[in-house]
């Protein structure tokens, strides 16, 4: 994983496997307090306290193809590397909230990467899930909701490629406006 | 058209495009469409599955091929990521490994368009993560 966006893409796969119907991704960056915070919140089936306590262990996974699961440990590693940490709250039947904090200016903090591309990939592949994206900076806030776009345009999926390109452009334009570091894949 | 910033801009652009070509058939014929599943677990993503998926979505449209691109979990072929499962209409699924942009292009041109098998096939005795449990 070379960008945080790819890490988020991976973490969201956990929410998808947990049968979530709403997944909210939030990225906050503040130069004032030297903080970057990434939160992925879902309404999936959640984890038991036992699983929750072991989930950052790379040798813990719920899948059966093999006995390792690296998504969460990798993000934790990258957060630790950048002077931060990873925290998960979960309840069975309630959902899971995962947040990673990183020092914004830390030299080992990964670049955010292609956030808009990450969101459009998720939307194309999972038309049944509502994705919410929020990006906050010292200059402002941008919110994007896949359900809102669907309702506004009267569509039921995101199979139209030119629409995806436009959505990417729209997100990138708005991210640029609030001085976000992860627009246009940078 | 100026910059797209809001949903209203997005809709305006849609209407412009619609006016240009409203004859395009958008309904997917299940008998006749290709199913592409890109493995997108940690291993796939780290190996570049995001770019591969974007490529398939974009190129199917550009080359006018009816198909659906979705993502799937890890199929247990982490060494061969990015892996892509292609199901042609009425055929058994075929899994290709080590898919870079060049191989993805070959898959579209040779396998999807002409049904001709190309290098990089992973032997068939696999189960997808969805079929387990």
Interface residues (C-beta under 8 A of the other chain):
Chain A: X1 X6 X9 X10 X13 X17 X63 X64 X65 X66 X69 X70 X71 X74 X114 X117 X118 X121 X124 X125 X126 X148 X149 X152 X153 X159 X160 X161 X162 X163 X164 X166 X167 X169 X170 X173 X174 X177
Chain B: X3 X4 X5 X6 X7 X9 X10 X11 X13 X14 X17 X26 X28 X40 X41 X42 X43 X45 X46 X50 X53 X54 X57 X58 X61 X62 X68 X69 X70 X71 X73 X74 X75 X76 X78 X127 X129 X132 X133
